Amino acid sequence: MAHVRDKIIPVHCGFGTQQVVWLGHVAIARYDEEGEAQGWMELGIPTKTTKDGKRELGLTDVICDVLQDRNHVCISTSLG
């Protein structure tokens, strides 16, 4: 689950072979539920991802190496 601003966005990662930055991009893209604006236009790009509000993950970390199923991450973005 990815936390972006005030929303919690479920992101299915399959085997988790993607980098953490991918998770941020997907969460940002899905941020706008009504489709009025593309998430990246409002939020920018992912700049930081933290696990459970404590541990910062590297944007190039591989998801399956640093996260487990149902972990929550907080995504910080370039446009806040």
Contacts in CASP RR format, 6 or more apart in sequence:
PFRMAT RR
TARGET T0000
AUTHOR 0000-0000-0000
METHOD contacts of the structure
MODEL  1
MAHVRDKIIPVHCGFGTQQVVWLGHVAIARYDEEGEAQGWMELGIPTKTT
KDGKRELGLTDVICDVLQDRNHVCISTSLG
1 8 0 8 1.000
1 9 0 8 1.000
1 10 0 8 1.000
1 11 0 8 1.000
1 70 0 8 1.000
1 71 0 8 1.000
1 72 0 8 1.000
1 73 0 8 1.000
2 8 0 8 1.000
2 9 0 8 1.000
2 10 0 8 1.000
2 11 0 8 1.000
2 23 0 8 1.000
2 24 0 8 1.000
2 26 0 8 1.000
2 27 0 8 1.000
2 72 0 8 1.000
2 73 0 8 1.000
2 74 0 8 1.000
2 75 0 8 1.000
3 9 0 8 1.000
3 72 0 8 1.000
3 73 0 8 1.000
3 74 0 8 1.000
3 75 0 8 1.000
4 24 0 8 1.000
4 27 0 8 1.000
4 28 0 8 1.000
4 31 0 8 1.000
4 43 0 8 1.000
4 75 0 8 1.000
4 77 0 8 1.000
5 31 0 8 1.000
5 43 0 8 1.000
5 80 0 8 1.000
7 31 0 8 1.000
8 72 0 8 1.000
9 27 0 8 1.000
9 30 0 8 1.000
9 31 0 8 1.000
11 23 0 8 1.000
11 24 0 8 1.000
11 26 0 8 1.000
11 27 0 8 1.000
11 30 0 8 1.000
13 23 0 8 1.000
13 63 0 8 1.000
13 64 0 8 1.000
13 67 0 8 1.000
15 64 0 8 1.000
16 62 0 8 1.000
16 63 0 8 1.000
16 64 0 8 1.000
16 67 0 8 1.000
17 62 0 8 1.000
17 63 0 8 1.000
17 64 0 8 1.000
18 62 0 8 1.000
18 63 0 8 1.000
19 59 0 8 1.000
19 60 0 8 1.000
19 61 0 8 1.000
19 62 0 8 1.000
19 63 0 8 1.000
20 49 0 8 1.000
20 57 0 8 1.000
20 58 0 8 1.000
20 59 0 8 1.000
20 60 0 8 1.000
20 61 0 8 1.000
20 62 0 8 1.000
20 63 0 8 1.000
20 66 0 8 1.000
20 67 0 8 1.000
20 73 0 8 1.000
21 46 0 8 1.000
21 49 0 8 1.000
21 59 0 8 1.000
21 60 0 8 1.000
22 63 0 8 1.000
23 46 0 8 1.000
23 49 0 8 1.000
23 63 0 8 1.000
23 73 0 8 1.000
23 75 0 8 1.000
24 46 0 8 1.000
24 49 0 8 1.000
24 75 0 8 1.000
25 40 0 8 1.000
25 45 0 8 1.000
25 46 0 8 1.000
27 46 0 8 1.000
27 75 0 8 1.000
28 39 0 8 1.000
28 40 0 8 1.000
28 43 0 8 1.000
28 44 0 8 1.000
28 45 0 8 1.000
28 46 0 8 1.000
28 75 0 8 1.000
28 77 0 8 1.000
29 38 0 8 1.000
29 39 0 8 1.000
29 40 0 8 1.000
31 39 0 8 1.000
31 42 0 8 1.000
31 43 0 8 1.000
32 38 0 8 1.000
32 39 0 8 1.000
32 42 0 8 1.000
42 79 0 8 1.000
43 77 0 8 1.000
43 78 0 8 1.000
43 79 0 8 1.000
43 80 0 8 1.000
44 77 0 8 1.000
44 78 0 8 1.000
44 79 0 8 1.000
44 80 0 8 1.000
45 77 0 8 1.000
45 78 0 8 1.000
46 59 0 8 1.000
46 75 0 8 1.000
46 76 0 8 1.000
46 77 0 8 1.000
46 78 0 8 1.000
47 76 0 8 1.000
47 77 0 8 1.000
47 78 0 8 1.000
48 56 0 8 1.000
48 59 0 8 1.000
48 75 0 8 1.000
48 76 0 8 1.000
49 56 0 8 1.000
49 57 0 8 1.000
49 58 0 8 1.000
49 59 0 8 1.000
49 73 0 8 1.000
49 74 0 8 1.000
49 75 0 8 1.000
49 76 0 8 1.000
50 56 0 8 1.000
50 57 0 8 1.000
50 73 0 8 1.000
50 74 0 8 1.000
50 76 0 8 1.000
51 57 0 8 1.000
51 66 0 8 1.000
51 67 0 8 1.000
51 71 0 8 1.000
51 72 0 8 1.000
51 73 0 8 1.000
52 71 0 8 1.000
52 72 0 8 1.000
53 74 0 8 1.000
57 66 0 8 1.000
57 67 0 8 1.000
57 73 0 8 1.000
58 66 0 8 1.000
67 73 0 8 1.000
END
